[in-house]
Amino acid sequence: MLEKAKIVTSKSGFTHVEYARFADDLVVLVDGYRRWDWLAEKVYRRLLEEFARIDVTVNEEKTRLVDLTKGESFSFLGFDIRSVRTLRGNRECLSRRG
């Protein structure tokens, strides 16, 4: 389902949905441009539907929707992920071992 989301939302060589999975941990990243705001919620709802279909329970305590463009951060596999501005003013994701 996530592979399909990557393909369907890809345009002009840019991927607007990406994900990383390790064992029972999953992080889904959605393009931070405002025009893709709807996509994060849509992917989340679709993911919950898919999990329900295969009888997988989501741990609500560990599940969060995070907006890196608003200074929020998250941890994944021992790394803290956040968005920072470069010296040129561009936004990039920074990961640091927690």
Secondary structure, DSSP 8 states (H G I E B T S, - for coil): -HHHHHHHH-BTTB-SEEEEEETTEEEEEE--SGGGHHHHHHHHHHHHHHHHHTT----TTT-----GGGT-EEEETTEEEEEEE-TTS-EEEEEEE-
